[in-house]
Amino acid sequence: MKKLINFLGISFGAFLIALSIDIFLVPNKLVGGGVSGIAIILYHIFKTPVGIMMLLLNIPIFLLGIKVLGIHFGIKTVYGTVILSLFIDFLTIFRLPQVRDPILATVYGGILGGIGLGIVFKYGGSTGGTDILAQVLSHFTGLNLGQALLIIDGMIVLSAGFIFDFVLALYALLVILIQGYAIDLVQQGLSYTKAALVFSDKPREIGERILRDLGRGVTIFYGKGMYTGKDREILYCVVSQSEVAKLKEIIHNCDPKAFVVISPAHEVLGEGFKSFQR
């Protein structure tokens, strides 16, 4: 059952990516990197179907990856690549409305495509393409994957700038940035929780108030002040966004001189927050 859910999740994510490509990116010649970017360039030059071209381009990339890196891509990567290619060309049958404003296409195409990619990644899938090329480049050059991927996608976007228009290339860079943010949003979720570090001379009193008034767990770390050289207890707790004001009130009432650091906690799993289930 879990495998079925994973493949359904990958399929849904691929469907959203296909919508992003067909409705926003292709009509505006927005080449957002990756194999899809190459396929979009070829579509506008030779009118070759984007989905079929993506599939054909991925075949030698898969073979190169297997030769250099070994067979470890997995069935989910193959499935994600094939289903995305099929969706892209299948959706063109329905003559979907196309957004021909490059600014709107950049924003909404980036968001929709990023959400789709995030869902594919969340369910253990991949869409192949330049991810594999980045691993090959990293293997031979020693670059980390992020640098290798940036170089490859950058070359694709730069090529689009020469072929189409450098203004469109700038829009395409924004598409990549927006997609990255949307992927992180899907993977990590909105930051509705906050993590607090409390440095105080009254840690026990503050900790007991948090336990009693907020019903949140508190952990004590033992540290030493660099300047004073004194040992001290440091409190750590995680609260919801709506509880931050009450937390600060508790700390201030117990120790007005306390030093507090409150930062976003992108994802919190466990009792009182989200479950570990996907």
N, C-alpha and C positions, 0 to 999 in steps of 0.2 A: 504493500500500500504506500509506503514511504517513497519507493522508487517511482511509482506512478505520480505521486504528488510532485516530486522533483521534476519529472518530465513535463507535467502540466504547467508548472511554474516557469520552466525554461521556455515553453511554447508561448505563454502569455507575454513574457518579457520580449521574446523575439517579435511577437505581433506588434507590440508598442514601438519597437525599433523600426519595423517596416513602415508603420504609419508615419513616423517621424521622417523617414527617408522619402517616402512617396508624396507626402503632403507639403513638407517644408523644405527639405534640402535639395532634392532634384530640381524642382521648378526654379529655384533661385541660384543654382550652380554653387551651392555651398558644400565645399569639400571638407568634411570634418575629420580628415585623417583616416587611417585604416584602409582595409581592402574596399570598403564601401566607397571611400573617397576616390580611389582609382577607378572603380566601376562607374561612378558618377561622371568623372572626366571622360571616360571612353564612351559613355552614353551620349554626351553632348557633342562628341566628335564624330562617332560612327553610328549613333542611334542603336547600339547594342543593348538588350535588356539588362538592367542593373542586376537583378537577382541571378540570372544565368551567368553573367560575367563574374560576379562574386564567387559563385561556385567553381567556375573554371580557374580563377586566379588562386583559390584556396588549395586546389589539388597539388600543384607543384610546391606550395608552401608546406603542406602536410608532409609530402615526400622528403623535402629538405629537412624538416624538423625531425622526422623519424631517423634519417641518416645521421644527423649530427647529434641529436639529443636522445635518441632511442624512442621506443614505443611506450609513451606514458601519458599521452594526451587524453585517452579515455573516450568512451562512447558518448559522454555528454557533450564533449567538444565537437565531435563529428555531428551529433544530432543538432546542436545549437546552430552550427554553420549551415547545415542543409535546410533546416526548417525556416531560418531567417531568409535564405535565398528564395525559397518557395513562396513565403509570405509576400515578399517585395513584389514579385512578378504577378502573383495571384491577385493582389489588391488592385492592380492597375485595370483589371477587368471591370471593376465597379465604377470607374471614372470618379474617384474621390475628389472632393473640392480641393483646389490647390491654392495655397497662400503665396502670393507673389510680391509681398512686401519683405525685403531682406531683413529688416530690423525685427519684425514680428516672427519671421521664420527662424532667425538666429536664436531668439529667446525661447519660443515655444518648441522649436525643433530640438534645441539643446536639452530642455527640460524633459520632453517626452522620450527622447532617445536615451538620456541618462537614467531616467526611471526604468526604462526597459532593460538597459544593461545591468543596472543594479539588481533587478529581479533575477536576471539570468545568473549573475554571479552569486546571489543569495542562495539559489538552489543548486549550486555546484557546477554550473554550466559555463560555457565560453562560446564566443562566436569566431574563434580561430583567428586567422589573418595575421595582422602585424604583431599580435601578442607572441606568436610563435617566432616571427622574424626577429623580434626584440630579444628573445631567449637565445637565438642563434648568434646574433651580433654580440650579445653579452658574453657568450661562450668563447668567442674568438678574440674579443677586445678587452675583456675585463671590466667593461662598463656595467653599472648596476642596471636593473631592468627598467627603472624609471627613466634614466638617461637614454638608454637605447631606444625606448618607445618614443621619447620626445624627439630624437633625431629622425627616426623613420617617419613619424607623423608630420614633423616639421618639413621634411623634404617633399612629402605629398602635397601639403598645403602650399608650399612655395611653388611647386610645379603648377598648381591650379592658378596661382597668381600670375605666372607667365602666360598661361594658356588663355585664361579668362580676363581677370581684372584684379589688380592688387587690393582694391577696396573690398572685393569679395573674399580675398584671402584673409584680410583683417577680420571680416565677419566670421569666417571659418574658424579662426583662432578663438574667437569668443564662444563659438559653438562647443569647441573642445573643453574650454574652461567651465562653461555652464554644465556640460555633460558630467564632468568630473565632480562638480558640487552635487549634482542630482544623484550620482552613484553613491557618494558618501552619505547622502541623506537617507537613501533606501537601506544602505548597509548598517548605518549607525543609528538612524532615527533622529527625530528632533530632540533637542536638549531640553526636556521638561524637568530634568532632575539636576540637582546641584550637589557638589561635594565640598565640604567645609573642613578646613584645618584651623584649629583654635589653639593659640598660644596664650596661656594665662597662668597666674599664680594661684588660681582657684579651679583647677581642672575637675576635681571630684564634684564640687558643687554644681558646676555647669553641666557635667555629664549626667548627674542625677536628675537635673531639671529637664534636660533633653529627653531622657528616658521616660520621665513621668508626664511631661506636658505635651510632647510631640509623639511619644510612642515609637521613637526611632532608635535603632541600635547605635552604640557609640564604641569606638575602639580607641585604646590608649597606646600611643607609641612612646618609647623612651628615647629622649635625645639630650643633647648638650649644647648650650649656647656658646657660639664661637668667641664672642666678646667677653662674656662673664665667666665662661668655663663651668657654669653650674649645670647640674643635671636637672631635667625638667620633664614633665609629662605633657604630651601633645595629644589633643583630641582629634579624631577623624570621624565624620558622620556624613551620611547621604540623605538628603531630604528632597521633597518635591518642590517645584518652583513656588507653589502657593504657601509653602511653609517657611520660606526664607526670611520673611519679615518677622515672624514669630521667633525664629532661631536667633536673629540678631537682637531682638528684644530680650530674650533670655540671657544671652551672653552679656549684653550691656548692663542688665540689672544685677548680675552676679559679679561682674568685674568690668567697670567702665574703661580700664586700662588694657583690656585684652587686645591681642593682635589676631585678626581673623583673615583668612584667605578663602574666598568662595569662588569656585570655578565650575564651568559646565561639565556634567558627566554625560557623555554622548549616549551611553547605553548602560543601564543598570539591570542586572538579572538576579532574581532571588526573591525571598520572602518580602512582601510589602511593595514590590515593584513588578517588573515583567517576568513571566515564566521563561524557562529555558527552551520551550518549544518554539519552533519556527512559526 
